[in-house]
Amino acid sequence: MSVVTAQSSIVNLKSKIRAYWSLTKPLQSGLLLATGLAGYMSARCPVFNIGAILGLAVSLFLAIAGSTVLNMWWDRDIDAKMGRTKKRATSSGVVDENEVLRVGLILSVIGVGWAVAMDALYGLIVFAGLFFDVVVYSIWLKRRTAWSIVWGGVSGAMPILAGRALGLGYIDWVGVTLALGVLFWIPTHTLTFSMKFAKDYEAACVPTFPSTYGLGVTRATIAISSVLAAAAMVVAGYGIGMAWGFLRLLGVLSAGLLILALVMTFRPSERVNFGLFKYASVYMLAAMILVVIEVM
């Protein structure tokens, strides 16, 4: 093999790795992974469980990445119709669709298999998250009903429940409450996004809350889900035994979420909508950091 051919192969390999890395949605997958780690650390001190932490991180990331790649494969036709997604590797034809399917399946099988090998209950919850995300949300409901976000929210709530269950060996009310906090947080995150890119979803014929029920109902739904998410996270923090100082800080962060949701409801604007979308991610990450700091 000539030097030029070898260099070309390396460039192509790097390009393909970048394409597949983008298909895992690293920021979104990283945030979900953070919730899983926080769920585990809420039940177990990470200092004395390094092996379990590493196993959880790898297995959960592979399962999340696998499900995300499978979603990209399934949605490649509608992604090609939307301005914000038409340049994705799957919708633009940068990668072969059959190869994408194989990669998604391999990542998913390894991730879930690793999780099951670590603990049966943990593995079952990880599998449930993948199943709800790929089969129920993407394949079955996304193109049929705006309420698909509820089932997408269920999949998003599974990592933190899985982490808590791995740490305890069983499911408790704190784990369920943490999962509810994520479940109710997801509409705040996704509905603001669907409002911002309403024309894209309309072009792809994907039903959303704004297109189905109007902006007023969508804003009210965001406000209600924000209240429920904040309440669930504060109750879960109390259940974990979070110190008053951390609990108070969590309350302040939750108040910020509620204020933005209320402002968007009664004084809507594109700027407030986008601000709430960004703050929702910061809020969830900050809440997970507080959970981790509390137990260390």
C-alpha positions in Angstrom: 0.0 0.0 0.0 1.4 3.4 -1.0 1.9 6.2 1.4 -0.8 8.3 -0.4 -3.3 5.4 -0.2 -2.6 4.8 3.5 -3.1 8.5 4.2 -6.3 8.5 2.2 -7.5 5.5 4.2 -6.7 7.2 7.5 -8.5 10.4 6.4 -11.6 8.4 5.4 -11.6 6.5 8.7 -11.4 9.7 10.7 -14.2 11.2 8.6 -16.4 8.1 9.2 -15.6 8.2 13.0 -16.6 11.8 13.1 -19.8 11.1 11.2 -20.8 8.3 13.6 -19.9 10.3 16.6 -22.2 13.0 15.5 -25.0 10.4 15.1 -24.8 9.6 18.8 -25.7 13.2 19.7 -22.9 13.4 22.2 -24.3 16.3 24.2 -27.7 14.7 24.6 -26.2 11.3 25.3 -23.7 12.8 27.7 -26.5 14.5 29.7 -28.5 11.2 29.9 -25.3 9.5 31.0 -24.8 12.1 33.7 -28.3 11.3 35.1 -27.4 7.6 35.2 -24.2 8.3 37.1 -26.0 10.6 39.5 -28.6 8.0 40.1 -26.0 5.5 41.0 -24.0 7.9 43.2 -27.2 8.9 45.1 -27.1 5.3 46.4 -23.4 4.4 46.5 -20.2 6.3 47.2 -18.3 6.5 43.9 -14.9 6.4 45.7 -15.4 2.8 46.8 -17.1 1.6 43.6 -14.8 2.7 40.8 -15.3 -0.6 38.9 -19.1 -0.3 39.0 -19.0 3.3 38.0 -16.8 2.5 34.9 -19.0 -0.4 34.0 -22.2 1.7 34.3 -20.6 4.6 32.3 -19.6 2.3 29.4 -22.7 0.1 29.3 -25.1 3.0 29.6 -23.3 5.1 27.0 -23.2 2.3 24.5 -26.9 1.6 25.0 -27.8 5.3 24.7 -25.6 5.8 21.7 -26.9 2.7 20.0 -30.5 3.8 20.4 -29.7 7.2 19.1 -27.9 5.8 16.1 -30.9 3.6 15.4 -33.2 6.6 15.7 -31.1 8.5 13.2 -31.3 5.5 10.8 -35.1 5.3 11.1 -35.7 9.0 10.8 -33.3 9.6 7.8 -36.2 10.3 5.4 -37.9 13.0 7.6 -34.5 14.4 8.6 -33.8 15.1 4.9 -36.9 17.3 4.8 -35.9 19.5 7.7 -33.4 22.4 7.5 -31.7 21.7 10.8 -31.2 18.0 10.2 -30.8 17.6 6.4 -27.0 17.7 6.8 -26.9 14.7 9.2 -24.7 11.9 8.1 -27.7 9.6 7.6 -30.0 12.1 5.8 -27.2 13.5 3.5 -25.9 10.0 2.5 -22.4 10.5 4.0 -22.7 7.0 5.6 -24.3 3.8 4.2 -27.8 3.3 5.7 -27.3 -0.5 6.1 -24.0 0.1 7.9 -25.7 2.6 10.2 -28.3 0.0 11.1 -25.5 -2.6 11.9 -23.6 -0.1 14.0 -26.7 0.9 16.0 -27.6 -2.7 16.6 -24.1 -3.6 17.7 -23.8 -0.7 20.1 -27.2 -1.5 21.5 -26.6 -5.2 22.0 -23.2 -4.6 23.6 -24.5 -1.9 25.9 -27.6 -3.9 27.1 -25.7 -7.1 27.3 -23.0 -5.5 29.4 -25.7 -4.0 31.6 -27.4 -7.4 32.1 -24.1 -9.0 32.9 -23.6 -6.4 35.7 -27.0 -6.8 37.2 -30.3 -8.2 35.8 -32.5 -5.4 37.1 -30.2 -2.7 35.9 -30.0 -4.4 32.5 -33.8 -4.7 32.3 -34.2 -1.0 33.0 -31.6 -0.1 30.4 -33.3 -2.3 27.8 -36.6 -0.7 28.7 -35.1 2.7 28.0 -33.8 1.6 24.6 -37.1 -0.1 23.7 -39.2 2.9 24.6 -36.9 5.2 22.7 -36.5 3.3 19.4 -39.6 1.1 19.1 -42.3 3.0 21.0 -41.3 6.6 20.4 -39.5 6.7 17.1 -40.9 3.8 15.1 -44.5 3.6 16.5 -45.6 7.1 17.7 -43.4 9.9 16.5 -45.0 10.2 13.1 -48.5 9.6 14.4 -49.1 11.7 17.5 -47.8 14.8 19.3 -48.1 12.7 22.6 -45.1 10.6 21.5 -42.9 13.0 23.6 -44.4 11.3 26.7 -43.0 8.0 25.7 -39.8 9.6 24.6 -39.7 11.1 28.1 -40.1 7.6 29.7 -37.0 6.5 27.8 -35.1 9.6 29.0 -36.1 8.8 32.6 -34.7 5.3 32.5 -30.9 6.1 32.9 -31.3 7.7 36.3 -33.7 5.0 37.5 -31.2 2.4 36.2 -28.3 4.0 38.0 -30.2 4.2 41.3 -31.4 0.5 40.9 -27.8 -0.6 40.3 -26.6 1.1 43.4 -29.4 -0.2 45.6 -30.2 -3.6 44.0 -33.9 -2.6 43.9 -36.2 0.2 42.8 -37.2 2.6 45.6 -39.5 5.7 45.7 -36.5 8.1 45.5 -35.4 6.5 42.2 -38.9 6.7 40.8 -39.2 10.4 41.9 -35.8 11.1 40.3 -37.1 9.4 37.1 -40.3 11.5 37.3 -38.2 14.6 37.6 -36.5 13.8 34.3 -39.8 12.7 32.7 -41.5 16.0 33.5 -38.4 18.0 32.6 -38.3 16.6 29.0 -41.4 18.4 27.8 -39.9 21.7 28.9 -36.8 20.8 26.8 -38.5 19.3 23.8 -41.6 21.5 23.5 -39.5 24.7 23.4 -37.5 23.1 20.7 -40.5 22.1 18.7 -41.8 25.7 18.9 -38.5 27.1 17.6 -38.4 24.7 14.7 -42.1 24.4 14.0 -41.7 24.9 10.3 -39.2 22.1 10.0 -41.5 19.6 11.7 -44.4 20.8 9.5 -42.3 20.2 6.4 -41.6 16.7 7.6 -45.3 16.1 8.6 -44.3 15.3 12.2 -47.1 16.2 14.6 -46.0 18.4 17.5 -47.9 20.1 20.3 -47.7 23.5 18.6 -49.1 22.2 15.3 -51.8 20.0 17.0 -52.9 22.2 20.0 -51.5 25.6 19.3 -48.9 27.8 21.0 -51.1 28.7 24.0 -51.7 25.0 25.1 -48.0 24.3 24.4 -46.8 27.1 26.7 -49.2 26.0 29.4 -48.0 22.4 29.1 -44.4 23.6 29.4 -45.3 25.6 32.5 -47.1 22.7 34.2 -44.3 20.2 33.3 -41.7 22.6 34.7 -43.6 22.9 38.0 -43.8 19.1 38.3 -40.2 18.6 37.3 -39.0 21.1 39.9 -41.2 19.6 42.6 -40.0 16.1 41.8 -36.4 17.0 41.9 -36.7 18.8 45.3 -38.6 15.9 46.8 -36.0 13.5 45.5 -33.3 15.6 46.9 -35.0 15.5 50.3 -35.4 11.7 50.0 -31.7 11.3 49.2 -30.9 13.2 52.4 -29.5 16.2 50.7 -28.1 18.8 53.1 -30.1 22.0 53.6 -27.6 24.1 51.8 -27.7 21.9 48.7 -31.4 21.5 48.9 -31.8 25.3 49.0 -29.6 25.7 46.0 -31.6 23.1 44.1 -34.7 25.1 45.1 -33.2 28.3 43.7 -32.3 26.5 40.4 -35.9 25.1 40.3 -37.3 28.6 40.9 -35.3 29.8 37.8 -36.9 27.1 35.7 -40.4 28.1 37.0 -39.9 31.8 36.4 -38.8 31.3 32.8 -41.7 28.9 32.2 -44.2 31.5 33.6 -42.6 34.4 31.6 -42.9 32.3 28.4 -46.5 31.6 29.2 -47.7 35.1 29.9 -45.1 37.2 28.0 -43.9 34.9 25.2 -41.1 35.7 22.9 -38.5 33.9 20.8 -35.8 35.1 23.1 -37.5 33.7 26.3 -38.4 30.5 24.5 -34.8 29.9 23.5 -33.6 30.9 26.9 -35.8 28.3 28.6 -34.6 25.7 26.1 -31.0 26.3 27.1 -31.7 26.8 30.8 -33.6 23.5 31.0 -30.4 21.6 30.0 -28.3 23.6 32.5 -30.8 23.0 35.2 -30.8 19.2 34.8 -27.0 19.0 34.6 -26.7 21.3 37.7 -29.2 19.1 39.6 -27.3 16.0 38.8 -24.0 17.7 39.9 -25.6 18.6 43.3 -26.7 15.0 43.8 -23.2 13.8 43.1 -21.5 16.4 45.3 -23.9 15.6 48.2 -22.8 11.9 48.4 -19.1 12.4 47.8 
